[in-house]
Amino acid sequence: MAQGFPTLKWFSDGEASDYNGGRTEETIVAWVSKRMGPATTPLPAASDFDTFKDSADVVVVGFFEKE
């Protein structure tokens, strides 16, 4: 495990994960951004569904009528 300042942990469902990456702003921000992910991902075409479905262990897809 990398040691140094700052000490970072990511908490998900009460479980801590240690940060073992680089110590630059860029690497820390990339690590946090990867865990946060986007709030939503638009799928403009039906063909995008399979790629999205395979992008994570769990995905939620909603189908909405245009207003």
DARANOR-V332606 format. One record per backbone hydrogen bond with DSSP energy under -1.0 kcal/mol. CO is the residue of the C=O (numbers start at 1). NH is the residue of the N-H. E is the energy in kcal/mol with one decimal. If there is no record, write none. Layout:
CO,NH,E / CO,NH,E
This chain:
8,19,-1.8 / 10,17,-2.2 / 12,15,-1.8 / 15,12,-2.3 / 17,10,-2.5 / 24,28,-2.2 / 25,29,-2.7 / 26,30,-2.1 / 27,31,-1.9 / 28,32,-2.3 / 29,33,-2.9 / 30,34,-2.2 / 31,35,-1.4 / 32,36,-2.1 / 33,37,-2.6 / 45,48,-1.9 / 46,49,-1.4 / 48,52,-2.2 / 49,53,-3.1 / 50,54,-1.7 / 52,55,-1.7
